[in-house]
Amino acid sequence: MENTLTRTVATKPTTRPNRLVELLLAERHSLPLSIALHLVPGVLIVAAYLLLAEPFVSTINYPVFLAWAIALVIVLTPLLFGLLWLGRERTGRYTLRGVTAYRDRPIGRGKIIAIVAGLIAWMTVVSLALVPLDNLVFDTFFTWVPFEGAGGSATTYIDGYSHAQLVVTMLICLPLTGFTLPLIEEYYFRGFLLPRISHLRWGAPVLNTVLFSVYHFWAPWTALSKIVFLFPAVWLVWRKHDLRISIGMHPGTCLLMATVGTIAIILGVTP
C-alpha cells in the first residue's frame, strides 16, 4: 500500500500508542478485523434506530426517514471523531492526516471534474433504474423486515404524512443525508478502511464495495444495486489513489437527489 498514512506526519515523541491504536493504524488490517470494522457501524445504526431514534420520531409523529437520519448521526458522528482521535494519537493534533489515505490529489483538476461528473450521472441513472430490482429482492426475500416503511420504493420512508411534516423532515435531513453523512462514510470506508486492505489487490475494491453495501442493514434489499452503482467509484479510488473520486460521486449524488426530492416535495409534485 502506498505509504501515505505515515510519511506526512510525525509521531508524538512523548507517548507510545496503545495496542488498539497500533492495530487500527497499521498499514494492513486482517480480513476478520476489516470485516468487523466495515459491518459493526451498520449494526450500531440499527440499534440506535430501534432504541433511540424510532421511539422519539414516533412520539412526535414524523416520518421514519427522520429516525434513520438521527440514527446515522448518532453513530457516524462519533465515528468521525474516532478518526480524528486516531489522528491525535499519531500526530498530537486532531486531524485525518496519517489516518485516511488517498489524499495526495494525483489527478488533475479537469480530469477529476470529468470523472466525478460521469460517476454522478452513472450513480443517478443506475440507482433509479435498479429500483425494480430492489422491489423484486424485497418482495422475494425481505418482506419480514419489521422496520416501518421498509420496501423497495424510494418513498416508502415518507409515505402517509402531511405536506408540512414532509417539508420539515426533508429540510432537516437535506444537509445530513444529502451530504455530511455520506462524506463521513467516504472518509471512513474509502479513506480509512480501503487502503488497509489494498494488499488484497483487485479484491480490495470488491470486498470494500460488498461490505459497504451489506453495512446498510436497514435496507438489505438494496445491497445488490448498491454493489452495481458504487463499484466503479471504489475501484477508481483504489486504482488512482484519489479519495476525491468517491467523495465527489457519493455525497455529490446524494446531495443532487436529496435537493431535487426536497424541491419536489415543497412544490407538491411528488406522486
C-alpha atoms as a printed R data frame, in Angstrom:
    type eleno elety resid chain resno       x       y       z
1   ATOM     1    CA   MET     A     1   0.000   0.000   0.000
2   ATOM     2    CA   GLU     A     2   1.171   3.480  -0.753
3   ATOM     3    CA   ASN     A     3   2.680   4.765   2.459
4   ATOM     4    CA   THR     A     4   0.666   7.994   2.662
5   ATOM     5    CA   LEU     A     5  -0.576   7.078   6.109
6   ATOM     6    CA   THR     A     6   2.701   7.764   7.872
7   ATOM     7    CA   ARG     A     7   5.026   9.769   5.686
8   ATOM     8    CA   THR     A     8   3.380  13.187   6.065
9   ATOM     9    CA   VAL     A     9   3.117  13.298   9.853
10  ATOM    10    CA   ALA     A    10   5.361  12.894  12.845
11  ATOM    11    CA   THR     A    11   4.526  10.516  15.641
12  ATOM    12    CA   LYS     A    12   4.152  12.095  19.058
13  ATOM    13    CA   PRO     A    13   7.508  11.706  20.793
14  ATOM    14    CA   THR     A    14   6.277  11.565  24.378
15  ATOM    15    CA   THR     A    15   3.651   8.832  24.203
16  ATOM    16    CA   ARG     A    16   3.549   5.350  22.811
17  ATOM    17    CA   PRO     A    17   0.324   4.355  21.058
18  ATOM    18    CA   ASN     A    18  -1.636   1.675  22.855
19  ATOM    19    CA   ARG     A    19  -2.294  -1.669  21.208
20  ATOM    20    CA   LEU     A    20  -5.712  -0.636  19.923
21  ATOM    21    CA   VAL     A    21  -4.290   2.437  18.236
22  ATOM    22    CA   GLU     A    22  -1.447   0.440  16.734
23  ATOM    23    CA   LEU     A    23  -3.913  -2.167  15.467
24  ATOM    24    CA   LEU     A    24  -6.231   0.376  13.882
25  ATOM    25    CA   LEU     A    25  -3.461   2.494  12.361
26  ATOM    26    CA   ALA     A    26  -1.491  -0.453  10.999
27  ATOM    27    CA   GLU     A    27  -0.860  -0.293   7.270
28  ATOM    28    CA   ARG     A    28  -2.658  -3.617   6.895
29  ATOM    29    CA   HIS     A    29  -5.840  -4.863   8.538
30  ATOM    30    CA   SER     A    30  -6.502  -8.564   8.830
31  ATOM    31    CA   LEU     A    31  -9.558  -9.835   6.977
32  ATOM    32    CA   PRO     A    32 -11.601 -10.522  10.166
33  ATOM    33    CA   LEU     A    33 -10.753  -7.079  11.547
34  ATOM    34    CA   SER     A    34 -11.643  -5.358   8.284
35  ATOM    35    CA   ILE     A    35 -14.970  -7.186   8.029
36  ATOM    36    CA   ALA     A    36 -15.804  -6.162  11.597
37  ATOM    37    CA   LEU     A    37 -14.831  -2.535  11.020
38  ATOM    38    CA   HIS     A    38 -16.995  -2.444   7.895
39  ATOM    39    CA   LEU     A    39 -20.099  -4.024   9.423
40  ATOM    40    CA   VAL     A    40 -20.223  -3.052  13.108
41  ATOM    41    CA   PRO     A    41 -21.220   0.560  12.361
42  ATOM    42    CA   GLY     A    42 -24.248  -0.758  10.484
43  ATOM    43    CA   VAL     A    43 -25.270  -2.876  13.466
44  ATOM    44    CA   LEU     A    44 -24.894   0.158  15.736
45  ATOM    45    CA   ILE     A    45 -27.027   2.288  13.402
46  ATOM    46    CA   VAL     A    46 -29.862  -0.249  13.550
47  ATOM    47    CA   ALA     A    47 -29.525  -0.381  17.352
48  ATOM    48    CA   ALA     A    48 -29.585   3.426  17.588
49  ATOM    49    CA   TYR     A    49 -32.695   3.466  15.412
50  ATOM    50    CA   LEU     A    50 -34.569   0.849  17.422
51  ATOM    51    CA   LEU     A    51 -33.583   2.093  20.884
52  ATOM    52    CA   LEU     A    52 -33.490   5.871  20.455
53  ATOM    53    CA   ALA     A    53 -34.400   7.408  17.120
54  ATOM    54    CA   GLU     A    54 -37.547   5.490  16.166
55  ATOM    55    CA   PRO     A    55 -39.254   5.868  19.584
56  ATOM    56    CA   PHE     A    56 -38.512   9.614  19.543
57  ATOM    57    CA   VAL     A    57 -39.743  10.189  15.995
58  ATOM    58    CA   SER     A    58 -42.851   8.072  16.620
59  ATOM    59    CA   THR     A    59 -43.627  10.222  19.662
60  ATOM    60    CA   ILE     A    60 -43.556  13.422  17.629
61  ATOM    61    CA   ASN     A    61 -45.335  11.657  14.729
62  ATOM    62    CA   TYR     A    62 -42.825  12.446  11.987
63  ATOM    63    CA   PRO     A    63 -41.708  10.289   9.036
64  ATOM    64    CA   VAL     A    64 -39.475   7.350   9.886
65  ATOM    65    CA   PHE     A    65 -36.942   8.735   7.414
66  ATOM    66    CA   LEU     A    66 -36.050  11.285  10.090
67  ATOM    67    CA   ALA     A    67 -35.428   8.457  12.563
68  ATOM    68    CA   TRP     A    68 -32.896   6.826  10.249
69  ATOM    69    CA   ALA     A    69 -31.164  10.178   9.745
70  ATOM    70    CA   ILE     A    70 -30.932  10.596  13.525
71  ATOM    71    CA   ALA     A    71 -29.591   7.052  13.944
72  ATOM    72    CA   LEU     A    72 -26.920   7.706  11.316
73  ATOM    73    CA   VAL     A    73 -25.899  10.918  13.086
74  ATOM    74    CA   ILE     A    74 -25.700   9.105  16.430
75  ATOM    75    CA   VAL     A    75 -23.239   6.552  15.029
76  ATOM    76    CA   LEU     A    76 -21.334   8.312  12.251
77  ATOM    77    CA   THR     A    77 -20.540  11.484  14.189
78  ATOM    78    CA   PRO     A    78 -18.603   9.586  16.894
79  ATOM    79    CA   LEU     A    79 -17.029   7.544  14.109
80  ATOM    80    CA   LEU     A    80 -15.622  10.717  12.577
81  ATOM    81    CA   PHE     A    81 -14.354  11.911  15.941
82  ATOM    82    CA   GLY     A    82 -12.792   8.477  16.404
83  ATOM    83    CA   LEU     A    83 -10.781   9.005  13.224
84  ATOM    84    CA   LEU     A    84  -9.761  12.448  14.442
85  ATOM    85    CA   TRP     A    85  -8.748  10.929  17.785
86  ATOM    86    CA   LEU     A    86  -6.558   8.429  15.967
87  ATOM    87    CA   GLY     A    87  -5.007  11.396  14.186
88  ATOM    88    CA   ARG     A    88  -4.276  12.987  17.540
89  ATOM    89    CA   GLU     A    89  -2.708   9.774  18.819
90  ATOM    90    CA   ARG     A    90  -0.426   9.729  15.801
91  ATOM    91    CA   THR     A    91   0.369  13.425  15.368
92  ATOM    92    CA   GLY     A    92  -0.542  15.223  18.554
93  ATOM    93    CA   ARG     A    93  -3.443  17.105  16.946
94  ATOM    94    CA   TYR     A    94  -6.920  16.268  15.739
95  ATOM    95    CA   THR     A    95  -6.525  15.531  12.047
96  ATOM    96    CA   LEU     A    96  -7.331  12.961   9.403
97  ATOM    97    CA   ARG     A    97  -3.784  13.184   8.052
98  ATOM    98    CA   GLY     A    98  -1.955   9.953   8.677
99  ATOM    99    CA   VAL     A    99  -5.294   8.208   9.332
100 ATOM   100    CA   THR     A   100  -7.011   8.399   5.948
101 ATOM   101    CA   ALA     A   101  -5.117   7.822   2.709
102 ATOM   102    CA   TYR     A   102  -5.561   8.606  -0.988
103 ATOM   103    CA   ARG     A   103  -5.494  12.351  -0.223
104 ATOM   104    CA   ASP     A   104  -2.476  13.450  -2.291
105 ATOM   105    CA   ARG     A   105  -4.645  14.527  -5.255
106 ATOM   106    CA   PRO     A   106  -2.687  12.793  -8.031
107 ATOM   107    CA   ILE     A   107  -5.355  13.523 -10.659
108 ATOM   108    CA   GLY     A   108  -5.535  16.954 -12.295
109 ATOM   109    CA   ARG     A   109  -8.483  19.254 -11.657
110 ATOM   110    CA   GLY     A   110 -10.020  18.987 -15.118
111 ATOM   111    CA   LYS     A   111  -9.789  15.211 -15.177
112 ATOM   112    CA   ILE     A   112 -11.201  14.788 -11.665
113 ATOM   113    CA   ILE     A   113 -14.163  17.002 -12.539
114 ATOM   114    CA   ALA     A   114 -14.869  14.908 -15.638
115 ATOM   115    CA   ILE     A   115 -14.558  11.634 -13.707
116 ATOM   116    CA   VAL     A   116 -16.829  12.804 -10.899
117 ATOM   117    CA   ALA     A   117 -19.429  14.195 -13.312
118 ATOM   118    CA   GLY     A   118 -19.531  10.896 -15.166
119 ATOM   119    CA   LEU     A   119 -19.834   8.922 -11.941
120 ATOM   120    CA   ILE     A   120 -22.624  11.145 -10.626
121 ATOM   121    CA   ALA     A   121 -24.530  10.544 -13.866
122 ATOM   122    CA   TRP     A   122 -23.806   6.805 -13.575
123 ATOM   123    CA   MET     A   123 -24.932   6.557  -9.945
124 ATOM   124    CA   THR     A   124 -28.067   8.628 -10.500
125 ATOM   125    CA   VAL     A   125 -29.259   6.790 -13.600
126 ATOM   126    CA   VAL     A   126 -28.307   3.284 -12.484
127 ATOM   127    CA   SER     A   127 -29.647   3.629  -8.942
128 ATOM   128    CA   LEU     A   128 -33.018   4.782 -10.283
129 ATOM   129    CA   ALA     A   129 -33.025   2.118 -12.997
130 ATOM   130    CA   LEU     A   130 -32.396  -0.597 -10.400
131 ATOM   131    CA   VAL     A   131 -35.349   0.337  -8.173
132 ATOM   132    CA   PRO     A   132 -37.375  -2.520  -9.763
133 ATOM   133    CA   LEU     A   133 -34.562  -4.890  -8.748
134 ATOM   134    CA   ASP     A   134 -34.773  -3.555  -5.194
135 ATOM   135    CA   ASN     A   135 -38.524  -4.146  -5.234
136 ATOM   136    CA   LEU     A   136 -38.081  -7.684  -6.539
137 ATOM   137    CA   VAL     A   137 -35.461  -8.568  -3.919
138 ATOM   138    CA   PHE     A   138 -37.603  -7.071  -1.159
139 ATOM   139    CA   ASP     A   139 -40.751  -8.901  -2.243
140 ATOM   140    CA   THR     A   140 -38.846 -12.188  -2.623
141 ATOM   141    CA   PHE     A   141 -36.649 -12.202   0.469
142 ATOM   142    CA   PHE     A   142 -37.265  -9.308   2.864
143 ATOM   143    CA   THR     A   143 -40.987  -8.783   3.449
144 ATOM   144    CA   TRP     A   144 -40.343  -9.983   7.023
145 ATOM   145    CA   VAL     A   145 -38.198  -6.915   7.825
146 ATOM   146    CA   PRO     A   146 -40.025  -5.180  10.715
147 ATOM   147    CA   PHE     A   147 -38.859  -1.587  10.080
148 ATOM   148    CA   GLU     A   148 -41.633   0.907   9.361
149 ATOM   149    CA   GLY     A   149 -41.597   1.981   5.742
150 ATOM   150    CA   ALA     A   150 -39.441  -0.945   4.602
151 ATOM   151    CA   GLY     A   151 -39.737  -1.591   0.889
152 ATOM   152    CA   GLY     A   152 -38.072  -1.188  -2.451
153 ATOM   153    CA   SER     A   153 -39.700   2.150  -3.295
154 ATOM   154    CA   ALA     A   154 -37.639   5.277  -2.668
155 ATOM   155    CA   THR     A   155 -40.604   6.984  -0.970
156 ATOM   156    CA   THR     A   156 -41.778   4.322   1.492
157 ATOM   157    CA   TYR     A   157 -39.999   6.020   4.414
158 ATOM   158    CA   ILE     A   158 -42.041   9.223   3.952
159 ATOM   159    CA   ASP     A   159 -45.414   7.923   2.766
160 ATOM   160    CA   GLY     A   160 -48.545   8.806   4.698
161 ATOM   161    CA   TYR     A   161 -47.539  12.116   6.302
162 ATOM   162    CA   SER     A   162 -48.752  15.671   5.817
163 ATOM   163    CA   HIS     A   163 -47.081  18.064   3.421
164 ATOM   164    CA   ALA     A   164 -45.812  20.224   6.301
165 ATOM   165    CA   GLN     A   165 -44.256  17.193   8.053
166 ATOM   166    CA   LEU     A   166 -42.552  16.101   4.855
167 ATOM   167    CA   VAL     A   167 -41.137  19.572   4.175
168 ATOM   168    CA   VAL     A   168 -39.741  19.903   7.706
169 ATOM   169    CA   THR     A   169 -38.277  16.379   7.553
170 ATOM   170    CA   MET     A   170 -36.585  16.929   4.210
171 ATOM   171    CA   LEU     A   171 -35.173  20.325   5.187
172 ATOM   172    CA   ILE     A   172 -33.692  18.824   8.360
173 ATOM   173    CA   CYS     A   173 -32.307  15.788   6.553
174 ATOM   174    CA   LEU     A   174 -31.008  17.570   3.442
175 ATOM   175    CA   PRO     A   175 -27.631  18.690   4.887
176 ATOM   176    CA   LEU     A   176 -27.286  15.403   6.782
177 ATOM   177    CA   THR     A   177 -28.273  12.526   4.493
178 ATOM   178    CA   GLY     A   178 -27.671  14.734   1.457
179 ATOM   179    CA   PHE     A   179 -24.034  15.499   2.165
180 ATOM   180    CA   THR     A   180 -22.488  15.311   5.656
181 ATOM   181    CA   LEU     A   181 -23.210  11.670   6.466
182 ATOM   182    CA   PRO     A   182 -22.147  10.321   3.031
183 ATOM   183    CA   LEU     A   183 -18.958  12.397   3.376
184 ATOM   184    CA   ILE     A   184 -18.166  10.761   6.726
185 ATOM   185    CA   GLU     A   185 -18.821   7.363   5.158
186 ATOM   186    CA   GLU     A   186 -16.328   8.102   2.399
187 ATOM   187    CA   TYR     A   187 -13.596   9.185   4.816
188 ATOM   188    CA   TYR     A   188 -14.172   6.036   6.879
189 ATOM   189    CA   PHE     A   189 -14.862   3.339   4.271
190 ATOM   190    CA   ARG     A   190 -12.703   4.589   1.390
191 ATOM   191    CA   GLY     A   191 -10.139   6.752   3.159
192 ATOM   192    CA   PHE     A   192  -9.551   4.632   6.273
193 ATOM   193    CA   LEU     A   193 -10.570   1.038   5.525
194 ATOM   194    CA   LEU     A   194  -9.925   0.561   1.798
195 ATOM   195    CA   PRO     A   195  -6.183   1.422   1.868
196 ATOM   196    CA   ARG     A   196  -5.619  -1.049   4.691
197 ATOM   197    CA   ILE     A   197  -6.829  -3.979   2.602
198 ATOM   198    CA   SER     A   198  -5.055  -2.854  -0.578
199 ATOM   199    CA   HIS     A   199  -2.718  -5.840  -0.171
200 ATOM   200    CA   LEU     A   200  -5.660  -7.902  -1.467
201 ATOM   201    CA   ARG     A   201  -5.031  -6.171  -4.812
202 ATOM   202    CA   TRP     A   202  -8.183  -6.181  -7.013
203 ATOM   203    CA   GLY     A   203 -10.018  -7.930  -4.203
204 ATOM   204    CA   ALA     A   204  -9.762  -4.758  -2.100
205 ATOM   205    CA   PRO     A   205 -12.328  -2.658  -4.019
206 ATOM   206    CA   VAL     A   206 -14.561  -5.713  -4.474
207 ATOM   207    CA   LEU     A   207 -14.560  -6.509  -0.752
208 ATOM   208    CA   ASN     A   208 -14.951  -2.864   0.241
209 ATOM   209    CA   THR     A   209 -17.915  -2.382  -2.095
210 ATOM   210    CA   VAL     A   210 -19.655  -5.577  -0.991
211 ATOM   211    CA   LEU     A   211 -19.173  -4.925   2.724
212 ATOM   212    CA   PHE     A   212 -20.220  -1.290   2.420
213 ATOM   213    CA   SER     A   213 -23.382  -2.388   0.624
214 ATOM   214    CA   VAL     A   214 -24.133  -5.005   3.291
215 ATOM   215    CA   TYR     A   215 -23.402  -2.454   6.050
216 ATOM   216    CA   HIS     A   216 -26.749  -0.865   5.174
217 ATOM   217    CA   PHE     A   217 -28.579  -3.386   7.370
218 ATOM   218    CA   TRP     A   218 -31.621  -1.108   7.443
219 ATOM   219    CA   ALA     A   219 -32.164  -1.756   3.717
220 ATOM   220    CA   PRO     A   220 -30.612  -5.155   2.862
221 ATOM   221    CA   TRP     A   221 -32.734  -5.490  -0.273
222 ATOM   222    CA   THR     A   222 -30.679  -2.685  -1.861
223 ATOM   223    CA   ALA     A   223 -27.298  -4.417  -1.431
224 ATOM   224    CA   LEU     A   224 -27.153  -5.793  -4.978
225 ATOM   225    CA   SER     A   225 -27.991  -2.497  -6.638
226 ATOM   226    CA   LYS     A   226 -25.516  -0.648  -4.395
227 ATOM   227    CA   ILE     A   227 -22.735  -3.006  -5.469
228 ATOM   228    CA   VAL     A   228 -23.510  -2.240  -9.117
229 ATOM   229    CA   PHE     A   229 -23.608   1.542  -8.934
230 ATOM   230    CA   LEU     A   230 -20.893   2.038  -6.295
231 ATOM   231    CA   PHE     A   231 -18.179  -0.294  -7.576
232 ATOM   232    CA   PRO     A   232 -16.809   1.904 -10.392
233 ATOM   233    CA   ALA     A   233 -16.012   4.736  -7.963
234 ATOM   234    CA   VAL     A   234 -14.494   2.415  -5.354
235 ATOM   235    CA   TRP     A   235 -12.366   0.734  -7.988
236 ATOM   236    CA   LEU     A   236 -11.145   4.097  -9.305
237 ATOM   237    CA   VAL     A   237 -10.278   5.321  -5.799
238 ATOM   238    CA   TRP     A   238  -8.211   2.163  -5.258
239 ATOM   239    CA   ARG     A   239  -6.671   2.303  -8.728
240 ATOM   240    CA   LYS     A   240  -5.900   6.039  -8.857
241 ATOM   241    CA   HIS     A   241  -5.256   6.610  -5.130
242 ATOM   242    CA   ASP     A   242  -7.545   9.655  -5.135
243 ATOM   243    CA   LEU     A   243 -10.270   9.858  -2.494
244 ATOM   244    CA   ARG     A   244 -11.890  12.817  -4.240
245 ATOM   245    CA   ILE     A   245 -13.394  10.399  -6.768
246 ATOM   246    CA   SER     A   246 -15.773   8.691  -4.332
247 ATOM   247    CA   ILE     A   247 -16.285  11.863  -2.296
248 ATOM   248    CA   GLY     A   248 -17.408  13.608  -5.459
249 ATOM   249    CA   MET     A   249 -19.676  10.783  -6.549
250 ATOM   250    CA   HIS     A   250 -21.296   9.629  -3.282
251 ATOM   251    CA   PRO     A   251 -22.031  12.886  -1.391
252 ATOM   252    CA   GLY     A   252 -22.400  14.641  -4.744
253 ATOM   253    CA   THR     A   253 -25.118  12.292  -5.971
254 ATOM   254    CA   CYS     A   254 -26.842  12.198  -2.586
255 ATOM   255    CA   LEU     A   255 -26.904  15.999  -2.479
256 ATOM   256    CA   LEU     A   256 -28.286  16.194  -6.003
257 ATOM   257    CA   MET     A   257 -31.048  13.653  -5.400
258 ATOM   258    CA   ALA     A   258 -31.923  14.989  -1.932
259 ATOM   259    CA   THR     A   259 -32.144  18.535  -3.268
260 ATOM   260    CA   VAL     A   260 -34.356  17.517  -6.182
261 ATOM   261    CA   GLY     A   261 -36.537  15.439  -3.849
262 ATOM   262    CA   THR     A   262 -36.854  18.268  -1.327
263 ATOM   263    CA   ILE     A   263 -37.814  20.782  -4.013
264 ATOM   264    CA   ALA     A   264 -40.352  18.338  -5.450
265 ATOM   265    CA   ILE     A   265 -41.942  17.861  -2.023
266 ATOM   266    CA   ILE     A   266 -42.024  21.601  -1.343
267 ATOM   267    CA   LEU     A   267 -43.695  22.198  -4.702
268 ATOM   268    CA   GLY     A   268 -46.061  19.268  -4.154
269 ATOM   269    CA   VAL     A   269 -45.124  17.497  -7.377
270 ATOM   270    CA   THR     A   270 -44.296  14.085  -5.857
271 ATOM   271    CA   PRO     A   271 -46.655  11.190  -6.651
